[in-house]
Amino acid sequence: MTYDLIIIGGGPAGISGTVYAARKRLKTLLITPDFGGQSIVSPDIKNWIGHTSISGAALAESLKQHAEEYKGEFLNIVEGEKVVTIEKSENDFTVKTDASTVYQAKTILIASGSGRRKLDIPGADVFEHKGLTYCASCDGPLFADKDVVVIGGGNAAFETAAQLLAYAKSVTLLNRTESFKCDEITVEKVTKHPNMRVIVNAIPTNITGTTFTEAISYTDTKTGQVHELKAEGIFVEIGQIPNTDFVSQIVKLDDFKKIIVDPLTQQTSMPGIWAAGDATNGLYHQNNIAAGDAVKALENLYLYLHA
């Protein structure tokens, strides 16, 4: 069977595209390893439109339920598989997954999102899951009454710090520049906490410990001096890496491996393939923007198929 459309990814972009495709009666296949995207680890999302507050787990479940409402004549869902290659033939595309399954489609919407960037300094690989973690909502309660460090300066870093302040003895945030990528309201709120400290112009250089992390060293970029902090827990929030390896041979990527799209239509360099959300080179990456990108893509994709 050749689908009108294959959608890759089960986050806000993928599900928005899925709902619009099914409502437009396009024969659609959604392929996703899971639902929710990166927000699944967030305990409290306050900017998802229509909800004053929703957990990442609840958001993931609601996205899944919304997609499953359309299962049937115009929508099939394959959960638990990851796309590994996309190949172009004369009239359609061939999509292969890690389960060795093969699917055909006339068009593709890539909404594969991104993954967490790993800390690349001595000791980081040694102490991963031994005090160094990339998920505060998963591991934060393990560090009650301990001195912990958060690395990063964006919204994710400050939200992580806010979570940890509920039970950690102290939280120190290390940011490599003097300015933050986080919104000012969040910065102000978090830094007011008496157990919170922020160190700017600080580049992490080394993690030490025995069985678990005990300290982290950083270099002051203004003075060149190296300092050491007690760190019984280290939480890393230094950005994302787009999940685009499987399309690097078929669409153009930028220097950061993000899919280059036309901002008017979300179309990629390959006719018949669109992309939306964190996997693209869009200026901003947020759940609501990803959802809007996918809707934009679907409107253009529908015209491509039927105009």
ZIWO-V240379 format. One line per field, one symbol per residue. phi: phi as a letter, one per 40 degrees, with the letter a starting at -180 (. if undefined). psi: psi as a letter, one per 40 degrees, with the letter a starting at -180 (. if undefined). burial: 1 if it has 9 or more other ideal C-beta (glycine too) atoms within 8 Angstrom, else 0. Layout:
BEGIN
phi->???
psi->???
burial->???
END
This chain:
BEGIN
phi->.bccabbbhbcdccccccccccccgccbbbbacabhgccccccacbbcchbcaacccccdcccccccccbcidbabbbbgbbcbabbcbcbabbbbbccgcbbbacbbbcbcgabccccbbdgcccbcgbhcabacccbdccbdgbcbbbbhbcdcccccdcccccaccabbbbbcbcbbccccccdccccccccbbbbbfbbdbabbibcbcbabbabcccbgcbbbbcacabbbbbhbbccbdcbccbbcbccbgcccbcccbgccccdgbbaagccbcdcbbadccdccdccdcccccccdcbc
psi->hhidhhhhifaddddddddddddefhhihhhidiidadedehehheehhehdhhiddddddddddddedehbdehihhieihhdihihadeaihhiieefihiiidihhhfeaiihhihgihedddehefdhiegdddedeefhfihihhhieaddddddddddedeidihhhhheadiieiidddddddeehdehihhifhhhdihiacdiidihiihhedeeihihihgeihhhgfaihigedeededihiaeefihhihedeeiaehhehiiiaeeifidihiddddddddddddddddddde.
burial->0011111111111111111111000101111101111111110010010000011100111111011001000110111010100100000111111000001111111111110100101011001001111001101100100111111111101111111110110111111000000100011001000001001011011111100111111111000000101011111110011111011101101000111110001111000111111111010010111111111111111101100
END
